[in-house]
Amino acid sequence: MHVWTSNVIYACGLEPDFAILDDGDETEIGDRGTNLSGGQKQRVSLARAVYSDSDIYLLDDPLSAVDVHVGRHLFHTCIKKKLAGKTVILATHQLQYLKHCDEIVAFEDGGIVERGHHDELLLQNGYYKEMMDKFHYHTNASMEKQLPIPSKSKKRIPVILK
């Protein structure tokens, strides 16, 4: 297998999938082949796009059908590293990755309400900051639900969630 191909397969998180498919990367997919999950379809589509070695990529929510760990791998390894130096327009609802983007364009009701870098937008105290505050509130609230409740007999240790 060509080095470029194996790098794309790794960057798109497809190695575990190829390991379980009967014919690996030669497996026929689609109407007459193996049916893939939503996340697998997204990763195959992303790999096809990356393999094209284009100058510009328009990625429409490529992390929506994958779990948190796979999404983190795809964003940092594929989108940020593999596509470094390329123009990437990323439409996403995964707000945790916006701080890593060069420019953010926030939309509401079909129109642009703010644009700039993550830190700049937070300082404006506008729509973007409100959206990020809600995101962090809900993220922290769901994480707190997963934390074990200490018994009264044990010393309580404060937990700071970021």
Number of C-alpha atoms within 10 A of each C-alpha: 5 6 8 10 13 13 16 21 24 17 24 27 22 18 15 11 13 15 11 9 13 11 10 14 14 9 12 14 12 10 7 7 9 12 12 13 11 12 17 17 17 19 24 17 15 24 21 14 16 21 14 10 12 11 11 13 18 12 16 12 13 23 22 15 16 18 10 12 8 15 22 15 16 23 18 15 19 23 21 16 12 18 19 11 10 14 12 17 14 16 14 14 13 14 11 12 14 16 12 13 14 10 15 20 15 16 13 9 6 7 9 10 13 16 14 15 16 20 10 14 20 17 10 11 10 12 16 23 17 12 14 17 13 12 15 16 12 12 14 15 12 11 11 13 9 9 9 7 9 10 8 7 6 7 8 10 7 6 8 6 10 6
